[in-house]
Amino acid sequence: MEIVIEELSKHYGSVRALDGVSLRVPGGMFGLLGPNGAGKTTLMRILVTLLAPTSGRVTIGGIDVMRDPAKVRERLGYIPQEFGFYRSLNAYEMLDYIGTMKRIPPRERKRQIEAVLEEVNLTADAKRRVGTYSGGMKQRLGIAQALLGDPDLLVVDEPTAGLDPEERIRFRNLLVRISGRRTVLLSTHIVADVEASCTGLAVLRQGRLAFAGTPEELVERARGRVWQVEVEPGEWDEVAARVQVVSSRTVGGRVQLRVVADENPLGRGVPVEPGLEDGYLAVSGSVQREEWLVHV
Ligand SMILES: Nc1ncnc2c1ncn2[C@@H]1O[C@H](COP(=O)(O)OP(=O)(O)OP(=O)(O)O)[C@@H](O)[C@H]1O
């Protein structure tokens, strides 16, 4: 189930949310990374037929998304950033409602609901009101509703916000498990989620494609440009103004920085092996905020 995106643009007045993006997404699990505002949600919403582009073309499994949206919808499941569940329904009723909307006939619907509940490990809680669910359970129910109709493509937008680390890992592993014979497009700004689960990825930056390839290729983009350097607290600002700081920690009153820079920072940096986050930083020019300050 290949997705082919050609010269895709979406403009809101003078804002270019997407600006001439061309990308091929093969099967399997594929990550879409980018800082806030890079255009990820805009791209996802075009793929799932909720938004019309300003120009360009998208085909999913050979079907033109703009010309044949109904046919595309039949073959995809979408997990949006926020899913509006009916809190007073239980999970079974919720899925029955969505299955009805997807026009799945009653007997087949019952079979599918039981199968997807089993798949996301919610069978035991199927008769509990959704309003009593934890964040992780709601996310799993989000996957279950997307799996109804057995779609070939699953589009997942920033799914792990609000999940604790354990729930995040469980959610990620579940996505990998169901990606076996499907294409799963996972949009996120968390590099670790992509690193742990995706075989291919793309990076968006200000509406443009900054990178497309394998995680290993993205790591290579940072090779020779990642340094560890110790600075005095007073030197911090000077360094941060000139290079991209990946992480920092204080060791015995001195600050140890990991930075991405073309040249040796302050002339006393020590080159270090690059990782995926360094590669992401090198192409996107952004810093992951939650990992900006790691003091020990
Ligand atoms: N309806 C809209 N009207 C005007 N501008 C919009 C609209 N939707 C999105 N934008 C702008 O388009 C750009 C891309 O937004 P988008 O939501 O696609 O980014 P994103 O990568 O998904 O970010 P986030 O991770 O914060 O959701 C942003 O500058 C945003 O402000």
The ligand as an SDF file (V2000), in Angstrom:
LIG
                    3D

 31 33  0  0  0  0  0  0  0  0999 V2000
   -6.6770   26.4270    9.4210 N   0  0  0  0  0  0  0  0  0  0  0  0
   -5.5210   27.0750    9.4160 C   0  0  0  0  0  0  0  0  0  0  0  0
   -5.4750   28.3980    9.1430 N   0  0  0  0  0  0  0  0  0  0  0  0
   -4.3040   29.0740    9.1180 C   0  0  0  0  0  0  0  0  0  0  0  0
   -3.1010   28.5130    9.3630 N   0  0  0  0  0  0  0  0  0  0  0  0
   -3.0670   27.2000    9.6540 C   0  0  0  0  0  0  0  0  0  0  0  0
   -4.2740   26.4160    9.6990 C   0  0  0  0  0  0  0  0  0  0  0  0
   -3.9250   25.1390   10.0000 N   0  0  0  0  0  0  0  0  0  0  0  0
   -2.5800   25.1280   10.1430 C   0  0  0  0  0  0  0  0  0  0  0  0
   -2.0550   26.3560    9.9320 N   0  0  0  0  0  0  0  0  0  0  0  0
   -0.6440   26.7340    9.9750 C   0  0  0  0  0  0  0  0  0  0  0  0
    0.0740   25.8650    9.1150 O   0  0  0  0  0  0  0  0  0  0  0  0
    1.3300   25.5020    9.6700 C   0  0  0  0  0  0  0  0  0  0  0  0
    1.4310   23.9850    9.7870 C   0  0  0  0  0  0  0  0  0  0  0  0
    0.5110   23.5280   10.7860 O   0  0  0  0  0  0  0  0  0  0  0  0
    0.3460   21.9750   11.1620 P   0  0  0  0  0  0  0  0  0  0  0  0
   -0.7150   21.8950   12.2100 O   0  0  0  0  0  0  0  0  0  0  0  0
    0.1630   21.1820    9.9330 O   0  0  0  0  0  0  0  0  0  0  0  0
    1.7660   21.6370   11.7910 O   0  0  0  0  0  0  0  0  0  0  0  0
    2.2140   20.3870   12.6640 P   0  0  0  0  0  0  0  0  0  0  0  0
    3.5540   19.9940   12.1520 O   0  0  0  0  0  0  0  0  0  0  0  0
    1.1690   19.3520   12.6620 O   0  0  0  0  0  0  0  0  0  0  0  0
    2.3590   21.0220   14.1010 O   0  0  0  0  0  0  0  0  0  0  0  0
    1.8810   20.4460   15.5110 P   0  0  0  0  0  0  0  0  0  0  0  0
    2.8880   19.4060   15.8600 O   0  0  0  0  0  0  0  0  0  0  0  0
    1.9640   21.6630   16.3860 O   0  0  0  0  0  0  0  0  0  0  0  0
    0.4730   19.9340   15.3410 O   0  0  0  0  0  0  0  0  0  0  0  0
    1.4200   26.2440   11.0040 C   0  0  0  0  0  0  0  0  0  0  0  0
    2.1130   27.4380   10.7700 O   0  0  0  0  0  0  0  0  0  0  0  0
   -0.0170   26.5100   11.3480 C   0  0  0  0  0  0  0  0  0  0  0  0
   -0.1220   27.6590   12.1590 O   0  0  0  0  0  0  0  0  0  0  0  0
  1  2  1  0
  2  3  1  0
  2  7  2  0
  3  4  2  0
  4  5  1  0
  5  6  2  0
  6  7  1  0
  6 10  1  0
  7  8  1  0
  8  9  2  0
  9 10  1  0
 10 11  1  0
 11 12  1  0
 11 30  1  0
 12 13  1  0
 13 14  1  0
 13 28  1  0
 14 15  1  0
 15 16  1  0
 16 17  2  0
 16 18  1  0
 16 19  1  0
 19 20  1  0
 20 21  2  0
 20 22  1  0
 20 23  1  0
 23 24  1  0
 24 25  2  0
 24 26  1  0
 24 27  1  0
 28 29  1  0
 28 30  1  0
 30 31  1  0
M  END
$$$$
